[in-house]
Amino acid sequence: MEINWIIIGIVVAVVIVLVLFTAKKNLKEKKKLTDLLNNDFKKQDEDEPNPDNDAGER
């Protein structure tokens, strides 16, 4: 039985392309998630009283 190196080469090339594509897509999604989590909070408006710092003074 003879080994068909062309078929093996094609399969290996496709697997490498799929791994690289998946890794690149994963990095892109990780960056989007990191940005979302870092910017997902709302700053408290300055004119709103903070109940923790309010000692009944107005």
C-alpha positions as CSV (number, residue, x, y, z in Angstrom):
1,M,0.0,0.0,0.0
2,E,1.5,3.3,-1.1
3,I,1.2,6.5,1.0
4,N,-0.5,9.3,-0.8
5,W,1.5,12.3,0.4
6,I,-0.5,14.8,-1.6
7,I,-3.7,13.9,0.3
8,I,-1.9,14.0,3.7
9,G,-0.4,17.4,2.8
10,I,-3.7,18.8,1.9
11,V,-5.4,17.6,5.1
12,V,-2.5,18.9,7.2
13,A,-2.7,22.3,5.5
14,V,-6.5,22.5,6.0
15,V,-6.1,21.6,9.7
16,I,-3.4,24.3,10.2
17,V,-5.6,26.9,8.5
18,L,-8.6,26.0,10.7
19,V,-6.5,26.2,13.9
20,L,-5.1,29.6,12.9
21,F,-8.6,30.9,11.9
22,T,-10.1,29.7,15.2
23,A,-7.3,31.2,17.3
24,K,-7.6,34.6,15.5
25,K,-11.4,34.6,16.0
26,N,-11.0,33.7,19.7
27,L,-8.5,36.6,20.2
28,K,-10.9,39.0,18.5
29,E,-13.8,37.8,20.7
30,K,-11.7,38.0,23.8
31,K,-10.8,41.6,23.0
32,K,-14.4,42.5,22.5
33,L,-15.4,40.9,25.7
34,T,-12.6,42.6,27.7
35,D,-13.7,46.0,26.3
36,L,-17.3,45.3,27.1
37,L,-16.6,44.3,30.7
38,N,-14.2,47.2,31.2
39,N,-16.7,49.8,29.9
40,D,-19.9,48.3,31.1
41,F,-20.3,50.4,34.2
42,K,-22.1,53.7,34.5
43,K,-20.5,56.5,36.3
44,Q,-22.5,58.1,39.0
45,D,-23.7,61.6,38.1
46,E,-22.2,64.3,40.3
47,D,-25.6,65.9,41.1
48,E,-27.0,62.7,42.6
49,P,-26.4,62.3,46.3
50,N,-24.4,59.4,47.4
51,P,-26.3,57.6,50.2
52,D,-23.1,56.3,51.8
53,N,-21.5,59.8,52.1
54,D,-24.7,61.7,53.0
55,A,-24.9,62.4,56.7
56,G,-28.2,64.1,56.5
57,E,-26.7,67.4,55.4
58,R,-28.3,69.3,52.7
